Amino acid sequence: MRKYEEGLRRMNIPTTHVSGSGKVHIDGVGDVQISGSGFISPKEIKISGSGCLPGGLKVEILKCAGSVSIEGDIEAEEMDFSGSSSVAGNVKARSLTASGAFAVDGNVQGSLLKVAGSCKIERAVELENALYVHGSLRVFGDIKTGKYVELRGKFDIGGKIITGDFNAELNRYESYARGGIEAVNVDIKKRSIEGIVIFGIPIFGVLSGYGKLHTTNITAKEKVYLENVCCENVVGRDVTIGEGCVIKRRVKYSDSISVHSKAKLASPPEKIDLKG
């Protein structure tokens, strides 16, 4: 963090207010173009409307509302995007929040990432803390987080998911974790009702939950709970194979096993000695 703060101090960013449309030049980086309103300072950049930022920019706080494009790498301690945002490079942030449509051509690194809407990341995600996504997520590489991954909606992960606790709620569309899932605990459930629900009774809505998660291997150190999952192998300490699951090869457990009558297993569950 000290090196990061020193890097921020070295960047010569003028303090400027923009109203209407304007261009602000940052030495050694390029021009910030704004249509709408904005505020630029060495500590913070705010844009409301539309804007274009140069790559290589480093600030403490970046907040963008509207349509914003970043022409390369971007680094900040805190980032907040709402509307339509794209980054033609890598993103590094301690805390990153995005709502609407968010696209990154490179990697995303930091501590915490929260997404509501649609998100596409062309390479990998690596976070010290957690990833929360409500909506649609496409990641072409791996997802690695230190503590937690929560995915609610539709997702397509090209690589492997490695985390502490993995929690997913599937919607009616197909989802993919093409490289498998490795976690301490894995909990994957189908969404049963979409619409307006009062006291557990659907007033206006439809039954859902028919989408499946397709993956290779699911490996957990502790608990595994699965619904509507199609995969090759499952390994865990306490394993529950719920309704709608198709396990093409083996299920291995060390302490307890439960298999729903409507689940399909290629072979009987196998009890193993899961050390550690």
C-alpha positions in Angstrom: 0.0 0.0 0.0 2.9 2.4 0.7 4.3 1.9 -2.8 0.8 2.4 -4.2 0.4 5.7 -2.3 3.9 6.9 -3.4 2.9 6.2 -7.0 -0.2 8.3 -6.7 1.8 11.2 -5.4 4.2 11.1 -8.3 1.3 11.5 -10.8 0.8 15.2 -11.7 -3.0 15.5 -11.9 -4.5 19.1 -11.9 -7.6 19.9 -9.8 -10.3 20.9 -12.2 -14.1 21.1 -12.5 -15.8 20.4 -15.8 -19.4 21.4 -16.7 -20.8 20.8 -20.2 -17.9 19.3 -22.1 -14.2 19.7 -21.6 -10.7 18.1 -21.9 -8.1 17.9 -19.1 -4.5 17.0 -19.9 -2.5 14.9 -17.4 1.3 15.0 -18.0 2.8 11.7 -19.1 -0.6 10.0 -19.3 -2.9 11.8 -21.8 -6.3 13.6 -21.9 -9.4 13.1 -19.9 -12.4 14.0 -22.0 -15.8 14.7 -20.3 -19.2 15.5 -21.7 -21.6 16.3 -18.8 -20.0 17.1 -15.5 -16.9 16.1 -13.8 -14.3 16.7 -11.1 -10.6 15.9 -11.4 -8.0 16.0 -8.7 -4.9 14.1 -7.6 -7.1 12.1 -5.1 -10.4 11.7 -7.0 -11.9 11.6 -10.4 -15.7 11.9 -10.8 -17.6 11.8 -14.1 -21.4 12.1 -14.7 -22.5 11.8 -18.3 -19.9 10.4 -20.8 -16.2 10.3 -20.7 -13.0 8.9 -22.0 -9.9 8.3 -19.8 -6.4 7.5 -20.8 -4.7 4.3 -19.9 -2.0 4.3 -17.1 -4.1 6.5 -14.8 -3.7 6.1 -11.1 -5.9 7.8 -8.5 -7.3 7.0 -5.0 -11.0 7.2 -6.0 -12.7 6.8 -9.4 -16.4 7.2 -9.8 -18.2 7.2 -13.1 -21.9 7.4 -13.9 -23.1 7.1 -17.5 -21.0 5.9 -20.4 -17.2 5.8 -19.8 -14.3 4.2 -21.6 -10.8 3.8 -20.4 -8.1 3.4 -23.0 -5.7 1.1 -21.1 -4.8 0.0 -17.6 -6.5 1.7 -14.6 -5.5 1.6 -11.0 -7.3 3.0 -7.9 -8.0 2.2 -4.3 -11.7 2.6 -4.9 -13.7 2.3 -8.2 -17.4 2.8 -8.7 -19.0 2.4 -12.2 -22.7 2.7 -13.1 -24.1 2.7 -16.6 -22.0 1.4 -19.4 -18.2 1.1 -18.8 -15.3 -0.5 -20.6 -11.6 -0.8 -19.9 -9.2 -1.6 -22.7 -6.6 -3.0 -20.3 -6.1 -4.3 -16.8 -7.9 -3.2 -13.6 -6.4 -3.0 -10.2 -8.5 -1.8 -7.3 -8.9 -2.5 -3.6 -12.7 -2.1 -3.9 -14.5 -2.2 -7.3 -18.3 -1.8 -7.7 -20.0 -2.0 -11.1 -23.7 -1.7 -12.0 -25.1 -1.9 -15.5 -22.7 -3.1 -18.3 -19.0 -3.5 -17.4 -16.3 -4.9 -19.7 -12.6 -5.4 -19.1 -10.1 -6.5 -21.8 -7.5 -7.6 -19.4 -7.2 -8.9 -15.8 -9.0 -7.7 -12.7 -6.9 -7.7 -9.5 -7.6 -6.3 -6.0 -9.6 -7.2 -2.9 -13.3 -6.9 -3.4 -15.4 -6.9 -6.6 -19.2 -6.4 -6.6 -21.2 -6.5 -9.9 -24.9 -5.9 -10.5 -25.9 -6.3 -14.2 -23.6 -7.8 -16.8 -19.9 -8.2 -16.6 -17.3 -9.5 -19.1 -13.7 -10.0 -18.2 -11.4 -11.2 -21.1 -8.7 -12.6 -18.8 -8.6 -13.6 -15.1 -9.9 -12.4 -11.8 -7.7 -12.5 -8.7 -9.0 -11.0 -5.4 -7.8 -11.1 -1.8 -11.3 -11.1 -0.4 -14.5 -11.8 -2.4 -16.5 -11.6 -5.6 -20.2 -10.9 -5.6 -22.2 -11.0 -8.9 -25.9 -10.6 -9.3 -26.8 -10.8 -13.0 -24.6 -12.1 -15.9 -20.8 -12.9 -15.6 -18.4 -14.0 -18.3 -14.7 -14.6 -17.4 -12.4 -16.2 -19.9 -9.7 -17.1 -17.4 -9.6 -18.3 -13.8 -11.3 -16.8 -10.8 -9.3 -16.9 -7.6 -10.5 -15.3 -4.3 -9.2 -15.6 -0.8 -12.5 -15.9 1.0 -15.8 -16.0 -1.0 -17.5 -16.2 -4.4 -21.2 -15.5 -4.8 -22.8 -15.8 -8.2 -26.5 -15.3 -8.7 -27.8 -15.5 -12.2 -26.1 -16.7 -15.4 -22.3 -17.2 -15.5 -19.7 -18.7 -17.9 -16.2 -19.1 -16.4 -13.6 -20.3 -18.9 -11.0 -21.4 -16.3 -11.1 -22.7 -12.8 -12.8 -21.2 -9.7 -10.6 -21.4 -6.6 -12.0 -19.8 -3.4 -12.9 -20.3 0.3 -16.7 -20.6 0.1 -18.5 -20.9 -3.2 -22.2 -20.0 -3.4 -24.3 -20.0 -6.6 -28.0 -19.5 -7.3 -28.8 -20.6 -10.8 -31.5 -19.0 -13.0 -33.3 -20.5 -15.9 -30.3 -20.3 -18.3 -27.3 -22.6 -18.6 -24.2 -21.7 -16.6 -20.6 -23.0 -17.0 -17.5 -23.4 -14.8 -15.3 -25.0 -17.5 -12.2 -25.6 -15.4 -14.0 -26.9 -12.3 -14.5 -25.6 -8.7 -12.1 -25.9 -5.8 -13.3 -24.5 -2.4 -13.7 -25.2 1.3 -17.5 -25.3 1.0 -19.6 -25.5 -2.2 -23.3 -24.6 -2.2 -25.1 -24.5 -5.6 -28.9 -24.2 -5.7 -31.6 -23.5 -8.3 -33.8 -20.5 -8.1 -37.3 -21.8 -7.5 -39.5 -18.7 -8.1 -39.1 -15.6 -10.1 -41.6 -12.7 -9.7 -43.4 -11.3 -6.7 -43.5 -13.5 -3.6 -45.3 -12.7 -0.4 -44.8 -15.0 2.6 -43.4 -17.7 0.4 -46.4 -17.7 -2.0 -45.9 -16.6 -5.6 -48.4 -13.8 -6.3 -47.1 -12.9 -9.8 -44.3 -14.9 -11.3 -43.2 -18.2 -12.8 -41.5 -21.3 -11.5 -37.9 -21.3 -12.6 -34.7 -23.2 -11.7 -34.5 -25.3 -14.8 -31.1 -24.1 -15.9 -28.1 -26.3 -15.0 -24.5 -25.6 -14.1 -22.1 -27.6 -16.3 -18.6 -28.1 -14.9 -15.8 -30.7 -14.7 -14.7 -31.5 -11.1 -16.1 -30.1 -7.8 -13.7 -30.5 -4.9 -14.4 -29.2 -1.4 -12.5 -29.6 1.9 -15.8 -29.6 3.9 -19.4 -29.5 2.6 -20.8 -29.9 -0.9 -24.5 -29.2 -1.6 -25.6 -29.4 -5.3 -28.8 -28.9 -7.2 -29.1 -28.9 -11.1 -25.4 -29.6 -11.5 -23.9 -31.7 -14.3 -20.3 -32.6 -13.7 -17.6 -35.3 -13.8 -16.6 -35.9 -10.2 -17.5 -34.6 -6.8 -15.3 -34.8 -3.7 -16.1 -33.6 -0.2 -16.4 -34.4 3.5 -20.2 -34.0 3.7 -21.8 -34.4 0.3 -25.4 -33.8 -0.8 -26.4 -34.5 -4.4 -29.7 -32.9 -4.9 -32.5 -32.9 -7.4 -31.5 -32.4 -11.1 -27.9 -33.4 -10.7 -26.0 -35.6 -13.2 -22.6 -37.0 -12.0 -20.9 -38.7 -14.9 -18.1 -40.4 -13.1 -17.6 -40.6 -9.3 -18.8 -39.1 -6.0 -16.4 -39.4 -3.1 -17.1 -38.5 0.5 -15.5 -39.0 3.9 -18.2 -38.3 6.5 -21.7 -38.2 5.1 -23.6 -38.7 1.8 -27.1 -37.9 0.7 -28.4 -38.5 -2.9 -31.8 -37.3 -4.1 -34.0 -39.9 -5.8 -34.1 -37.7 -9.0 -30.3 -37.4 -9.2 -28.3 -39.5 -11.6 -25.0 -41.1 -10.7 -22.8 -43.1 -13.0 -21.6 -45.2 -10.0 -22.4 -45.6 -6.3 -20.8 -43.0 -3.9 -17.4 -44.0 -2.6 -16.3 -43.4 1.0 -12.7 -42.2 1.3 -10.3 -41.0 3.9 -10.2 -37.2 3.2 -7.2 -36.0 5.2 -6.8 -32.3 6.2 
